[in-house]
Amino acid sequence: FKYENSTPPHSVYLLPNLWSYSTCDFSKAKLLANPTQVKGDGFEFVLNQWRVFYFASGEANDCKEGLMKMVIVPWPRF
């Protein structure tokens, strides 16, 4: 994840499930990177499981406005 000089700043949370992602409920989310960690070289998150990953920014109204949200479904390696 890497954001170029974004205003307002953005964070990255890993949300536990589709419900949390859909409703922007961060109560059980895990903070992966605060706004200062996604600048410069950014940070890396390794998809080490074959499952759906839900990510969203917890800053301002990013999530509720549908901004800075992403779902990733890794394909298995054969």
C-alpha positions in Angstrom: 0.0 0.0 0.0 1.3 3.4 -0.9 -0.5 6.7 -1.1 1.0 9.8 -2.7 0.6 12.9 -0.6 -3.1 12.4 0.0 -5.2 15.0 1.6 -6.8 14.1 3.9 -4.4 11.3 5.0 -5.5 7.7 4.9 -4.9 4.7 7.1 -5.2 1.0 6.3 -7.3 -1.4 8.4 -7.9 -5.1 7.8 -11.6 -5.7 8.5 -12.7 -9.1 9.7 -15.7 -9.8 7.5 -18.0 -8.6 4.8 -20.5 -7.1 7.3 -17.7 -4.9 8.9 -16.6 -3.9 5.4 -20.2 -3.1 4.2 -21.1 -1.1 7.3 -17.7 0.4 7.9 -17.6 -1.1 11.4 -14.0 -0.8 12.6 -14.6 -2.1 16.1 -12.9 -5.5 15.4 -10.7 -4.2 12.6 -6.9 -4.4 12.8 -4.9 -1.3 12.1 -2.2 -2.2 9.6 -0.8 1.2 8.9 -1.5 4.7 10.2 -1.4 7.7 7.8 2.3 8.3 8.2 3.2 4.7 7.4 1.6 4.7 3.9 3.7 7.6 2.6 7.1 7.4 1.1 7.8 3.7 0.4 4.5 2.7 1.9 4.2 -0.8 3.5 3.6 -4.3 2.4 0.9 -6.8 3.5 1.5 -10.4 2.6 -1.6 -12.4 1.6 -0.6 -15.6 3.4 -4.0 -17.3 3.4 -6.5 -18.3 0.8 -9.5 -16.2 1.9 -11.2 -12.9 1.2 -9.3 -9.8 2.6 -11.3 -6.6 3.3 -9.3 -3.3 3.6 -10.5 0.2 4.3 -9.2 3.5 5.5 -10.5 4.6 8.9 -9.9 8.3 8.5 -12.6 10.9 8.2 -15.5 9.5 6.1 -13.3 7.5 3.6 -15.1 4.2 4.2 -18.7 5.5 4.5 -18.3 7.5 1.3 -17.0 4.4 -0.5 -13.5 5.8 -0.9 -10.3 3.9 0.0 -12.0 0.5 0.3 -10.8 -2.7 -1.3 -11.6 -6.4 -1.4 -8.9 -8.8 -2.4 -9.5 -12.5 -3.2 -6.2 -14.3 -3.9 -6.2 -17.1 -6.4 -4.6 -20.4 -5.3 -1.3 -21.3 -6.8 -1.1 -24.6 -8.7 
